[in-house]
Amino acid sequence: MLVVRAEAEVRPTEEVEKVLRAVSNLLAFQENEIKLEDLGSGFMMLVAESRRVSALLPLHSLARRDKVLDTLRKYMLSNLSGNTMTLKFHKQTAYAGHISLLTYDDESPLGPITVTIASDKIREIIDWLAPRTRKGVPLWENEVPKV
């Protein structure tokens, strides 16, 4: 079992396509997995949900390209509760194709991209996304988990 869910507020000053690009730079959702909810007063919420592990492939690649494996691993483990972890990403940095992790929502002026990953194999997912390293080099590279 796996559920990957992303939520990102679309404010009246933002374009839906740009928020979708920011989310898509982190996670790979299919068109039918993405919804836009009207929150009123010009605000919307982009919500995407997938049960496919392949949705995590962009995050896997970005973590290696940006060389943030140690940081991402520590962040995921500190935001783990049972079989679920919640991660927050800076929306503008994600739009530019990079990873910036947030502790608080207000660290991103336009709001965060909130990603929730739930799985009965959450530790395998963490080990795959961000394995332990020595001097920045992964000690192992696991195959994509079968979830």
Secondary structure, 3 states (H helix, E strand, C coil): CEEEEEEEEECCCCCHHHHHHHHHHHCCCCHHHEEEEEEECCEEEEEEEECCHHHHHHHHHHHHHCCCHHHHHHHHHHCEECCEEEEEEEHHHHHCCCCCECCCHHHCCCCEEEEEEEECCHHHHHHHHCCCEECCEECCCCCCCCC
